Amino acid sequence: MKAEQDVRQAERDRFAAMVKADTGALDKLLARELSYTHSNAQMQDKAGFIGDIKSGAIKYLSIDPSDTSVYVFGNAAVVTGGAAVHVIQNGTDLSIKIRYTNTQINRNGSWQMVAWEATRVP
């Protein structure tokens, strides 16, 4: 139960860091092996994802998650859920709804996201 609560907190912290463009927090919350697949099928590694947030190419204005489920398997966890996302991506203002799945790993007592995949809800 504690591990599930910790993963949920890491999720909240990551979404907040994305909205605040807090690249220091993201560096801690994202695993070095990150594979991030956006809802438009664009794939990025950790450096590319953080770089786009730092440069402003991607600016998250709000992320409102819903119906999140967390399944912990030892030092790994799978998170599924939905979210309403308001983002400016390369100058385009988008308000979208997504379904997502991500994988978290516990590394040295901290949960880090290692994989993310999102699909837009029509």
C-alpha positions as CSV (number, residue, x, y, z in Angstrom):
1,M,0.0,0.0,0.0
2,K,2.8,2.4,0.8
3,A,4.5,1.8,-2.6
4,E,1.2,2.5,-4.4
5,Q,0.9,5.8,-2.4
6,D,4.5,6.7,-3.3
7,V,3.9,6.0,-7.0
8,R,0.7,8.2,-6.9
9,Q,2.7,11.0,-5.3
10,A,5.5,10.7,-7.9
11,E,2.7,11.0,-10.6
12,R,1.3,14.1,-8.9
13,D,4.8,15.6,-8.5
14,R,5.7,14.9,-12.2
15,F,2.5,16.5,-13.5
16,A,3.1,19.5,-11.3
17,A,6.7,19.8,-12.5
18,M,5.6,19.6,-16.1
19,V,3.2,22.5,-15.6
20,K,5.8,24.6,-13.7
21,A,8.5,23.7,-16.2
22,D,10.6,22.5,-13.2
23,T,13.3,20.7,-15.1
24,G,15.2,20.0,-11.9
25,A,12.3,18.1,-10.5
26,L,11.7,16.3,-13.8
27,D,15.3,15.2,-13.9
28,K,14.8,13.4,-10.6
29,L,11.3,12.0,-11.5
30,L,12.3,10.6,-15.0
31,A,14.6,7.6,-15.4
32,R,17.6,8.0,-17.6
33,E,16.2,5.3,-19.9
34,L,12.9,7.2,-20.5
35,S,10.9,6.5,-23.6
36,Y,8.2,9.1,-23.9
37,T,5.5,8.7,-26.6
38,H,3.3,11.7,-26.9
39,S,-0.4,11.4,-28.0
40,N,0.7,12.5,-31.6
41,A,3.1,9.5,-31.7
42,Q,6.2,11.6,-31.4
43,M,8.8,9.8,-29.3
44,Q,11.4,11.4,-27.1
45,D,14.1,10.3,-24.7
46,K,14.7,12.1,-21.4
47,A,17.0,14.7,-22.7
48,G,14.6,15.6,-25.6
49,F,11.6,15.8,-23.4
50,I,13.2,17.9,-20.7
51,G,14.9,20.1,-23.4
52,D,11.5,20.8,-25.1
53,I,10.0,21.9,-21.7
54,K,13.1,24.0,-20.9
55,S,13.1,25.7,-24.3
56,G,9.3,26.3,-24.2
57,A,8.7,24.2,-27.3
58,I,6.2,22.3,-25.1
59,K,4.5,24.4,-22.4
60,Y,2.0,22.5,-20.2
61,L,-0.6,24.9,-19.0
62,S,-2.6,22.3,-17.0
63,I,-2.8,18.5,-16.6
64,D,-5.9,17.2,-14.8
65,P,-5.6,13.4,-14.3
66,S,-8.6,11.2,-13.8
67,D,-9.4,7.5,-12.9
68,T,-5.8,6.7,-12.2
69,S,-4.9,3.0,-11.3
70,V,-1.6,1.9,-9.9
71,Y,-0.3,-1.7,-9.9
72,V,2.9,-2.4,-8.1
73,F,5.1,-5.4,-8.9
74,G,8.1,-5.2,-6.6
75,N,10.4,-2.5,-7.8
76,A,8.2,-1.7,-10.8
77,A,4.7,-0.2,-11.2
78,V,2.3,0.3,-14.0
79,V,0.0,3.3,-14.0
80,T,-3.0,3.8,-16.2
81,G,-5.4,6.7,-16.4
82,G,-6.9,9.6,-18.2
83,A,-6.1,13.3,-18.3
84,A,-7.3,16.5,-19.7
85,V,-4.3,18.3,-20.9
86,H,-3.9,22.0,-22.0
87,V,-0.6,22.5,-23.8
88,I,1.1,24.8,-26.2
89,Q,3.2,22.7,-28.5
90,N,5.4,24.5,-31.0
91,G,3.0,27.5,-30.9
92,T,-0.2,25.5,-31.2
93,D,-2.7,25.8,-28.4
94,L,-4.2,22.3,-27.7
95,S,-6.8,21.2,-25.2
96,I,-7.0,17.4,-25.4
97,K,-8.1,14.4,-23.5
98,I,-5.8,11.4,-23.3
99,R,-5.7,7.8,-22.0
100,Y,-2.2,6.8,-20.8
101,T,-0.1,4.0,-19.5
102,N,3.3,4.5,-17.9
103,T,5.8,2.4,-16.1
104,Q,7.6,3.5,-13.0
105,I,10.7,1.9,-11.5
106,N,11.9,2.2,-7.9
107,R,15.6,3.2,-8.0
108,N,17.4,3.8,-4.7
109,G,14.1,4.3,-2.9
110,S,12.6,6.8,-5.4
111,W,10.0,6.2,-8.1
112,Q,11.0,7.3,-11.6
113,M,9.0,7.0,-14.8
114,V,10.8,4.9,-17.4
115,A,8.1,4.7,-20.1
116,W,5.0,6.8,-21.1
117,E,2.5,6.2,-23.9
118,A,-0.6,8.4,-24.5
119,T,-3.5,8.1,-26.9
120,R,-5.8,11.0,-27.7
121,V,-9.5,10.4,-26.9
122,P,-11.5,11.3,-30.0
